[in-house]
């Protein structure tokens, strides 16, 4: 017989030990370590009973397939993209190995299983080998580009977890996929495989390093399937601004208005909540680690389902506000400048084409640069040799000689050092001469360039511009890194007030080189750098091979208006998406209520205990669904709402409250009948 009973009247984010200490304090009982063991055993048994009961309920409701949470509604309107997902990894949920002697395994329908993940462990190695060899797997029509760029270097999480880390932690974190409403690449591939299997075509997935992960997918066994299913990877909106401009033009959601106003930063919001669980599971067993995560995400689902209709309502209001606010601004701008929507959207293509061309240096340019650098070295060493050979002959006086007629030690050492320098310069001259001759042969030159020639001057200016580009890139990376440090400290609402010495020194070098460029580049202040970091204008300062500063898409006002134009289009797409989602939710709440009622009535005679459990679920879900009906009614009443209204549209909150009272009375009657049938 049980000798200890524990009553829990609330949920807590404490660990078992911390929570039981609170219970002891509330009940004026001295805490003992044995209480922790008793509490843990009792809590495990309690949760095991709940899971068994939940399985019975789900079986009765027909929710037995592993992906029942992800299933579509029948006959729903097809959107392109069909679903918007976000995936990311979080290493806060680390767990020490062998933290507790517990051989149990915990299974959850949130988990896709290690066996499904390990299917892609060799794909990651193949991706690395392919990237090194510049070999592209799959057919040539693949939508994925192998050019990873340098963007992934901005993210510590994009680097593979080291072997030392794997030895220290049994679980190194969690990798999740969330829908709209560093990490090891095999986890991302496993999630994409699961999504493609479940949903099929036209998926859109957002992640921090979509550019490099696109190459990973292209070089994996998923490449052909991803291409056939029209899988698309995009950057998260906030993280996208830390990527180089060329990458943003391809992967940033601002230029893909089909995603609406979705920023795809859902995983960051999930992690901000799940991190509260981390302190309670760091030293837990693998079983308790999985159990606590399952509990957390079950509660997360419940909370988000309750907020779903309010989310749709707020998004609809936001989209309508953007349309109402931006429309007069855009129309006035188009009227004053003569630019049309077609021209504004052409700027995106022009900028992308320019950056693609500017970042690919031709082989002839590379040879010209090497040739001029060799000539510069040759000129430098010729000048040094001329200086050394024009030194007057050394004359000796008795004071510099020893009694036996030889040079003193100091003068002898000076002569040896001078001779060593002379031999070094001769070697450098021969090397520079040979290098220049070889490059002249490669370039097909008959006569050597002179430093006053047009080709020489043009190439020398190009070399100087490359130095300027490196300074700009360094300045950009420093500022972006500093901005993300502020973001982690929740200081993004403020400007950069504490400037590192490195940033100031780099800014000084930039301002020294900027006026010397052709055309001259503007000098920057600290405030300008912060603005450039967010508008990604650093790229415009790098390239001087053509006068792009007079292009319309480089103008700050045009850039701002183009951003408003894309925001305006995204708001219209958001309305289209919301109209479908609102109809889906309206259909779901009615179907779920009817399903629960029908199953409960069918089970009353066959299995009254199970019918009672479904009744409890029906009462809980119906209360939430009634909240959704109120919010849906508010959406239908919005000025500018263009979606479908259900025939059974409710008349207001007063009617809803009366309906809840009627259902409560009806439920009491049902409950009495069920209890009587159970002889309780």
C-alpha positions in Angstrom: 0.0 0.0 0.0 1.3 3.5 -0.8 2.6 5.3 2.3 3.2 8.8 0.8 0.7 10.9 -1.1 1.6 14.1 -2.9 -0.9 16.8 -4.0 0.1 19.2 -6.9 -2.2 22.1 -7.3 -0.1 24.0 -9.9 2.5 23.5 -12.6 6.1 24.6 -12.1 9.2 25.2 -14.1 11.4 24.2 -11.1 13.4 21.0 -11.0 11.9 18.1 -8.9 14.3 18.8 -6.0 13.7 22.6 -6.0 9.9 22.1 -6.2 9.8 19.6 -3.4 11.8 22.0 -1.2 9.1 24.6 -1.8 6.4 22.1 -0.8 8.3 21.3 2.4 8.6 24.9 3.2 4.9 25.5 2.6 4.0 22.6 4.8 6.6 23.3 7.6 8.4 20.0 6.9 12.1 19.6 7.1 13.5 18.6 3.7 15.2 15.2 3.3 16.9 13.8 0.2 14.6 10.8 0.4 11.7 13.1 -0.5 13.3 13.8 -3.8 13.4 10.1 -4.7 9.8 9.6 -3.6 8.7 12.6 -5.5 10.5 11.6 -8.7 9.1 8.0 -8.6 5.5 9.3 -7.9 5.8 11.9 -10.6 7.1 9.4 -13.2 4.2 7.0 -12.4 1.7 9.8 -12.6 3.0 11.0 -16.0 3.0 7.4 -17.2 -0.6 7.0 -16.3 -1.4 10.2 -18.2 0.4 9.0 -21.3 -1.5 5.7 -21.2 -4.8 7.6 -20.9 -3.8 10.0 -23.7 -3.0 7.0 -25.9 -6.5 5.5 -25.3 -8.1 8.8 -26.1 -6.1 9.4 -29.2 -6.9 5.9 -30.4 -10.6 6.5 -29.9 -10.3 9.7 -31.9 -8.3 8.1 -34.7 -5.1 10.0 -33.9 -2.8 7.0 -34.2 -0.4 7.9 -37.0 3.0 9.2 -36.0 2.4 12.5 -37.9 -1.2 13.1 -36.9 -0.3 16.5 -35.4 0.9 17.6 -38.9 -2.0 16.3 -41.0 -3.9 18.7 -43.3 -7.5 19.5 -43.2 -9.4 17.8 -46.0 -10.4 19.8 -49.1 -8.4 22.8 -47.9 -7.3 25.6 -50.3 -3.8 25.0 -51.7 -1.3 27.8 -51.1 2.1 28.4 -52.7 4.1 27.8 -50.6 1.9 25.1 -49.1 3.5 25.5 -45.7 6.0 27.9 -44.1 8.3 26.2 -41.6 11.3 27.3 -39.5 14.0 25.1 -38.1 17.0 25.8 -35.9 19.1 24.2 -33.2 19.5 25.1 -29.5 22.5 24.0 -27.4 21.1 25.2 -24.1 19.4 21.9 -23.6 22.7 20.0 -23.0 22.6 17.0 -20.8 25.6 15.3 -19.0 26.1 11.6 -19.8 25.4 9.1 -17.1 24.1 11.8 -14.9 21.8 9.3 -13.3 21.6 5.5 -13.4 18.4 5.1 -15.5 18.2 2.6 -18.4 14.6 3.6 -19.3 14.0 5.1 -22.7 11.4 7.8 -23.3 9.5 8.0 -26.6 7.6 11.0 -27.8 5.7 11.8 -31.0 7.6 15.1 -31.1 10.8 13.1 -31.8 11.6 11.8 -35.2 14.0 9.3 -33.8 17.8 8.9 -33.9 17.6 6.1 -36.5 16.0 8.6 -38.9 18.7 11.2 -38.2 21.6 8.8 -38.7 20.4 8.0 -42.2 22.1 11.3 -43.2 25.4 11.1 -41.3 27.3 10.0 -44.4 25.5 12.7 -46.5 27.3 15.4 -44.4 30.7 13.9 -45.1 29.9 13.7 -48.8 28.8 17.3 -48.7 32.1 18.4 -47.3 34.1 16.4 -49.9 32.0 17.7 -52.7 32.4 21.3 -51.5 36.1 20.9 -51.4 36.2 19.5 -54.9 33.7 22.0 -56.3 31.7 19.0 -57.5 27.9 19.4 -57.8 25.7 16.3 -57.3 22.3 15.9 -58.8 21.0 17.2 -62.1 21.9 20.6 -63.5 18.4 22.0 -63.0 18.7 21.8 -59.2 17.5 25.1 -57.6 20.3 25.0 -55.1 23.5 27.0 -55.6 26.8 25.6 -54.5 28.2 29.1 -53.7 28.1 29.1 -49.9 29.8 32.4 -49.5 31.2 33.6 -46.2 27.8 34.0 -44.4 28.0 30.8 -42.4 31.1 32.1 -40.7 29.0 34.7 -38.9 27.2 32.0 -37.0 28.9 29.9 -34.3 26.0 27.5 -34.5 26.7 26.8 -38.1 30.0 25.1 -37.3 29.9 21.4 -36.5 30.0 20.5 -32.9 33.5 19.4 -31.9 34.4 15.9 -30.7 35.3 17.4 -27.3 31.8 18.7 -26.9 30.3 15.4 -27.8 32.4 13.7 -25.2 31.3 16.1 -22.4 27.5 16.0 -23.2 25.3 13.1 -23.8 22.7 15.3 -25.5 24.2 18.5 -27.0 20.8 20.3 -27.4 17.7 20.1 -29.5 17.0 20.7 -33.2 13.4 21.7 -33.9 11.0 22.5 -36.7 8.2 24.9 -36.2 5.3 25.8 -38.5 3.9 29.2 -39.1 0.9 29.2 -36.7 27.2 24.4 -36.0 24.5 22.3 -35.5 25.3 19.0 -37.1 23.8 19.1 -40.6 22.3 15.6 -40.4 19.6 16.9 -38.0 18.5 19.5 -40.5 18.5 16.9 -43.3 16.5 14.5 -41.2 13.9 17.2 -40.5 13.6 18.1 -44.2 13.2 14.5 -45.1 10.4 14.2 -42.5 8.7 17.3 -44.0 9.0 16.1 -47.5 7.6 12.7 -46.6 4.6 14.2 -44.7 3.7 17.2 -46.8 5.3 16.8 -50.2 5.4 19.7 -52.6 6.0 23.5 -52.3 7.4 23.7 -48.8 9.3 26.8 -47.6 11.7 26.5 -44.7 13.5 29.3 -42.9 16.8 28.8 -41.1 19.8 31.0 -40.0 22.2 29.8 -42.7 19.9 29.0 -45.7 22.6 29.9 -48.1 25.2 27.3 -46.9 22.5 24.7 -46.0 21.2 25.0 -49.5 24.5 23.7 -50.7 24.4 20.9 -48.1 21.0 19.8 -49.4 22.2 19.9 -52.9 25.1 17.6 -52.1 23.0 15.2 -50.1 20.8 12.3 -51.0 17.8 14.6 -50.7 18.9 16.8 -53.7 16.7 15.2 -56.4 13.7 14.8 -54.2 14.0 18.4 -52.9 14.1 19.6 -56.5 11.1 17.6 -57.5 9.1 18.8 -54.6 10.1 22.5 -55.2 11.6 22.8 -51.7 12.7 26.4 -51.0 15.0 27.5 -48.2 15.1 31.2 -47.0 16.8 33.1 -44.3 15.1 34.2 -41.1 14.3 37.9 -41.4 16.4 39.2 -38.5 19.3 36.9 -39.0 19.3 37.7 -42.7 20.8 41.1 -42.1 24.1 39.6 -40.9 24.6 37.9 -44.3 26.4 39.5 -47.2 24.3 41.5 -49.5 24.5 39.0 -52.4 23.0 36.4 -50.2 20.3 38.7 -48.9 19.0 39.4 -52.4 18.5 35.6 -53.0 17.4 34.3 -49.6 16.0 37.2 -47.5 12.2 36.9 -47.1 11.7 40.6 -47.9 12.2 39.8 -51.6 9.9 36.7 -51.4 6.5 38.3 -50.9 4.8 34.9 -51.1 5.7 34.4 -47.4 3.6 37.4 -46.4 4.7 39.1 -43.2 6.1 36.0 -41.7 9.6 36.6 -40.3 10.4 32.9 -39.7 12.0 33.7 -36.3 9.6 31.3 -34.6 12.4 29.0 -33.3 14.0 31.9 -31.4 10.7 32.5 -29.6 10.4 28.8 -28.8 13.9 28.7 -27.4 13.3 31.7 -25.2 10.7 29.6 -23.5 12.3 26.2 -23.6 15.5 27.6 -22.0 13.7 27.8 -18.7 13.7 24.0 -18.7 17.4 23.7 -19.3 18.5 24.3 -15.7 16.3 21.4 -14.5 17.5 18.8 -17.0 21.3 19.4 -17.3 22.1 16.6 -14.9 19.0 14.5 -15.5 18.9 11.0 -17.0 18.2 10.6 -20.7 14.7 9.4 -19.7 13.9 12.5 -17.6 15.5 14.8 -20.1 13.1 13.6 -22.8 10.1 13.5 -20.4 10.6 17.1 -19.3 11.0 18.4 -22.9 7.8 16.5 -23.9 5.9 18.1 -21.0 7.2 21.5 -21.9 6.2 21.3 -25.6 2.8 19.8 -24.8 2.1 22.9 -22.7 3.6 25.1 -25.4 1.1 23.5 -27.9 -1.8 24.1 -25.6 -0.8 27.7 -25.0 -0.3 28.5 -28.7 -3.6 26.8 -29.7 -5.3 29.1 -27.2 -3.6 32.1 -28.8 -4.1 31.0 -32.4 -7.3 33.0 -33.2 -5.9 36.1 -31.5 -2.7 35.7 -33.6 -4.7 35.6 -36.8 -6.7 38.7 -35.6 -3.6 40.7 -34.9 -1.9 39.7 -38.1 -5.0 40.7 -40.1 -5.1 44.1 -38.4 -1.3 44.5 -39.0 -1.6 43.7 -42.7 -4.6 46.1 -43.2 -2.7 48.9 -41.4 0.4 48.4 -43.5 -1.7 48.6 -46.7 -3.6 51.7 -45.5 -0.4 53.5 -44.3 1.9 52.6 -47.2 -0.5 52.9 -50.1 -0.5 56.8 -50.2 3.2 57.0 -49.6 4.0 54.6 -52.5 1.5 56.3 -54.8 2.9 59.7 -54.1 6.5 58.5 -54.7 5.6 56.8 -58.0 3.8 60.0 -59.1 6.7 62.3 -58.3 9.5 60.0 -59.8 7.7 58.3 -62.6 8.9 54.9 -61.3 6.5 52.0 -61.6 6.2 48.8 -59.7 7.9 47.0 -62.6 10.9 49.3 -62.5 11.2 49.1 -58.7 11.3 45.3 -58.8 13.9 45.5 -61.6 16.3 47.2 -59.2 16.5 43.9 -57.3 17.6 42.0 -60.4 20.1 44.7 -61.4 21.7 44.8 -58.0 21.9 41.0 -57.9 23.4 40.9 -61.3 26.0 43.5 -60.5 27.1 41.8 -57.2 27.3 38.5 -59.0 29.6 40.0 -61.6 31.6 42.0 -59.2 32.4 39.1 -56.9 33.7 36.9 -59.7 37.2 38.2 -60.7 38.2 37.1 -64.2 41.4 35.1 -64.7 42.8 37.9 -66.9 42.3 40.4 -64.1 44.0 38.1 -61.7 47.0 37.8 -64.0 47.1 41.6 -64.5 47.1 42.2 -60.7 49.9 39.7 -60.2 51.9 41.3 -63.1 51.6 44.8 -61.7 52.5 43.6 -58.2 55.6 41.9 -59.7 56.6 45.1 -61.5 56.1 47.1 -58.3 58.4 44.7 -56.5 60.9 44.9 -59.4 60.8 48.7 -59.2 61.2 48.6 -55.4 64.3 46.3 -55.5 65.9 48.1 -58.4 65.7 51.3 -56.4 67.3 49.6 -53.4 70.0 48.1 -55.6 70.7 51.4 -57.1 71.1 53.0 -53.7 73.4 50.2 -52.6 75.7 50.4 -55.7 76.0 54.2 -55.6 77.5 54.2 -52.1 81.1 55.8 -52.3 84.1 53.5 -51.9 85.0 52.8 -48.3 88.3 54.4 -47.3 90.2 53.3 -44.3 92.2 55.4 -41.9 94.7 54.2 -39.3 92.1 54.5 -36.6 90.0 51.8 -38.3 92.8 49.3 -38.5 94.3 47.0 -35.9 98.0 47.0 -35.1 98.5 44.1 -37.6 96.8 46.0 -40.4 93.4 44.3 -40.5 89.9 45.9 -40.0 88.6 46.2 -36.5 85.8 43.8 -35.5 83.0 46.4 -35.6 83.8 47.5 -39.2 84.3 43.9 -40.3 80.8 43.0 -39.0 79.3 46.0 -40.9 80.9 44.9 -44.1 79.6 41.4 -43.7 76.0 42.7 -43.0 76.2 44.9 -46.1 77.3 42.0 -48.3 74.5 39.9 -46.9 71.9 42.6 -47.8 73.4 42.9 -51.3 73.1 39.2 -52.0 69.5 39.2 -50.7 68.5 42.1 -53.0 70.1 40.3 -55.9 68.0 37.2 -55.2 64.8 39.3 -54.9 65.7 41.1 -58.2 66.1 37.8 -60.0 62.8 36.4 -58.5 60.9 39.5 -59.4 62.3 39.6 -62.9 61.5 35.9 -63.5 58.0 36.4 -62.1 57.3 39.4 -64.4 58.7 37.5 -67.4 56.5 34.5 -66.8 53.4 36.7 -66.4 54.2 38.6 -69.6 54.3 35.2 -71.4 50.9 34.3 -69.8 49.4 37.6 -70.8 50.9 37.5 -74.3 52.7 40.8 -73.9 55.5 41.8 -76.3 56.7 44.9 -74.4 56.9 45.5 -70.7 54.4 47.9 -69.2 55.7 51.2 -68.0 54.3 52.8 -64.8 52.9 55.7 -66.8 50.9 53.5 -69.2 47.1 53.3 -69.1 47.0 49.6 -68.5 49.5 49.9 -65.6 47.6 52.8 -64.0 44.2 51.1 -64.3 45.4 47.9 -62.8 47.2 49.7 -60.0 44.0 51.6 -59.2 42.2 48.2 -59.1 44.7 46.9 -56.6 44.2 49.9 -54.4 40.5 49.4 -54.6 40.9 45.8 -53.5 42.6 47.0 -50.4 39.7 49.4 -49.8 37.3 46.5 -50.2 39.1 44.5 -47.5 38.9 47.4 -45.2 35.2 47.8 -45.8 34.5 44.1 -45.3 36.4 44.2 -42.0 34.5 47.2 -40.9 31.2 45.6 -41.8 32.0 42.3 -40.0 33.1 44.2 -36.8 29.9 46.3 -36.7 27.6 43.4 -37.4 29.3 41.3 -34.7 28.9 44.2 -32.2 25.2 44.6 -33.1 24.5 41.0 -32.4 26.3 41.2 -29.1 23.9 44.0 -28.2 21.0 41.8 -29.4 22.0 39.1 -27.0 22.1 41.6 -24.2 18.6 42.8 -25.1 20.0 46.3 -26.0 18.9 46.4 -29.7 16.7 49.5 -29.0 19.9 51.5 -28.3 22.7 52.5 -30.7 26.3 51.3 -30.4 27.6 53.4 -27.5 30.7 51.5 -26.5 32.9 51.4 -29.5 35.7 48.9 -29.6 39.2 50.2 -30.3 39.4 47.9 -33.4 36.2 49.5 -34.9 37.6 53.0 -34.4 40.9 52.1 -36.0 39.3 50.4 -39.0 37.0 53.4 -39.4 40.0 55.7 -39.5 41.7 53.6 -42.2 38.5 53.6 -44.2 38.2 57.4 -44.1 41.8 57.7 -45.2 41.3 55.5 -48.3 37.7 56.6 -49.2 38.7 60.0 -50.9 41.4 58.2 -52.9 38.9 55.9 -54.7 37.6 56.5 -58.2 35.0 57.8 -57.8 35.7 59.0 -54.3 33.7 57.3 -51.6 31.9 59.2 -48.8 33.6 59.3 -45.4 31.7 57.7 -42.6 30.8 58.6 -39.0 29.8 56.1 -36.3 26.1 56.9 -36.9 26.5 56.2 -40.6 28.1 52.8 -39.9 25.1 51.7 -37.8 22.7 52.6 -40.5 24.8 50.8 -43.2 24.8 47.7 -41.0 21.1 47.4 -41.2 20.6 48.6 -44.8 23.4 46.5 -46.1 24.9 49.4 -48.0 28.5 48.3 -47.3 28.5 46.4 -50.5 27.9 49.6 -52.5 31.1 51.1 -51.1 33.3 48.2 -52.2 33.1 48.2 -55.9 34.7 51.0 -58.0 35.0 49.2 -61.4 31.9 51.0 -62.6 30.1 54.1 -61.3 27.3 52.4 -59.5 26.6 55.2 -57.1 24.5 56.9 -59.9 22.3 53.8 -60.3 18.8 54.4 -58.9 18.9 51.3 -56.7 21.9 52.8 -54.7 19.9 55.9 -53.7 18.9 55.7 -50.0 15.4 57.2 -50.8 14.8 54.6 -53.5 16.0 51.8 -51.3 13.6 52.9 -48.6 10.7 53.1 -51.0 11.6 49.7 -52.5 11.4 48.3 -49.0 8.0 49.8 -48.5 6.9 48.4 -51.9 7.9 44.9 -50.9 6.3 45.3 -47.5 3.1 46.5 -49.3 3.1 43.4 -51.5 3.8 41.1 -48.6 0.8 42.6 -46.7 -1.5 41.7 -49.6 0.0 38.1 -49.7 -0.5 37.9 -45.9 -4.2 38.8 -46.4 -4.6 35.9 -48.9 -2.9 33.5 -46.6 -4.9 34.6 -43.5 -8.2 34.2 -45.4 -7.3 30.6 -45.9 -6.1 30.0 -42.4 -9.1 31.7 -40.9 -11.4 29.4 -42.8 -9.3 26.4 -41.8 -9.6 27.4 -38.1 -13.4 28.0 -38.4 -13.8 24.6 -39.9 -11.5 22.9 -37.4 -13.2 24.2 -34.2 -16.6 23.0 -35.5 -15.3 19.6 -36.7 -13.4 19.0 -33.5 -16.4 19.8 -31.3 -18.6 17.5 -33.4 -15.9 14.7 -33.4 -15.5 14.7 -29.6 -19.3 14.8 -29.0 -19.9 11.9 -31.5 -17.1 9.7 -30.1 -18.2 10.4 -26.5 -21.8 9.4 -27.3 -20.7 6.2 -29.1 -18.6 5.2 -26.2 -21.1 5.8 -23.4 -22.5 2.3 -23.5 -19.3 0.4 -24.6 -16.7 2.1 -22.5 -18.1 4.7 -20.0 -14.8 5.3 -18.4 -13.2 6.3 -21.7 -16.3 8.3 -22.6 -15.8 10.3 -19.4 -12.2 11.1 -20.3 -13.3 12.3 -23.8 -16.0 14.4 -22.1 -13.3 16.1 -20.0 -11.3 16.8 -23.1 -14.4 18.0 -24.9 -15.2 20.5 -22.1 -11.6 21.8 -22.1 -11.3 22.1 -25.9 -14.8 23.6 -26.3 -13.9 26.4 -23.9 -10.9 27.2 -26.1 -12.8 26.8 -29.3 -15.4 29.2 -28.1 -12.7 31.8 -27.5 -11.7 31.2 -31.2 -15.2 31.7 -32.3 -15.3 35.1 -30.6 -12.0 36.2 -32.2 -13.2 34.9 -35.6 -16.3 37.0 -35.2 -14.1 40.0 -34.5 -12.1 39.2 -37.7 -15.2 39.1 -39.8 -16.2 42.5 -38.5 -12.8 44.1 -39.5 -13.2 46.8 -42.1 -11.4 45.4 -45.1 -11.9 41.7 -44.3 -12.2 39.9 -47.6 -12.3 36.2 -46.5 -15.1 33.7 -46.2 -17.6 33.9 -43.4 -19.1 30.6 -42.1 -22.8 30.2 -42.3 -22.9 29.5 -38.6 -21.4 32.9 -37.7 -22.0 33.8 -34.1 -23.6 37.0 -33.1 -21.3 38.3 -30.4 -19.7 37.6 -27.1 -23.0 37.8 -25.2 -24.5 34.9 -27.2 -21.2 33.0 -26.7 -21.4 33.3 -22.9 -25.1 32.1 -23.0 -24.0 29.2 -25.2 -21.2 28.3 -22.7 -23.8 28.3 -19.9 -26.1 26.0 -21.8 -23.3 23.6 -22.7 -22.2 23.5 -19.0 -25.7 22.5 -17.9 -25.9 19.9 -20.7 -22.5 18.6 -19.6 -23.5 18.2 -16.0 -26.4 16.0 -17.1 -24.1 13.9 -19.3 -21.7 13.6 -16.4 -24.4 12.3 -14.1 -25.5 9.7 -16.6 -21.9 8.5 -17.1 -21.2 8.3 -13.3 -24.4 6.3 -12.8 -23.4 3.9 -15.6 -20.0 3.5 -13.8 -21.8 2.8 -10.5 -19.7 5.5 -8.8 
